[in-house]
Amino acid sequence: MYKWMTGNSYSNIVTLYSNNFTLNSVACQYFQDIRWCLIGIDTASRKVAIKPVSAREIDLHLVQLEHLNKVSMGKGYARISNKHIIDEISTLIENECNGLKFLAQFDEKEKMLIVDLNRQL
C-alpha cells in the first residue's frame, strides 16, 4: 500500500532563514497587493501569525508603524526580513533557522497566515 506524500503545489509553505521568512508562491498569493505586514508569535501554541496590512490601514493609522514589516515580492515568492523575530523563533523552537520549512494556513476569519512551528516539513 502506498502512503501518499504531501506535495507543495497547493500547500502554504514558509521557509525560515537566519534573517527572513520566505513564502512560497501559494502562501504569497495573500500578499499580492500588500507591501507591509504584522508578525506575531504565540509562544504557548508555537505559532506565528503574518497579517497583511493594506495601505489604507496604514493611512488610517489602524496599525502602529513600529510594528510594520516590509513584504518584498519576487517572482513566485515573498520575503519578509526581520532577524530579531527569526532569532526569537529560533529560541522558541530550540533550533537554528537555516532553511527550515513549515506548513501554514490562511485564517480567513482573522485574515492572516498562520505558520505552525509544530508542523515542520
Secondary structure by P-SEA (a helix, b strand, c coil): cccccccccccbbbbbcccbbbbcccccccccccccbbbbbccccbbbbbbbbcaaaaaacccccccbbbbbbcccbbbbbbaaaaaaaaaaacccccbbbbbbbbcccccbbbbcccccc
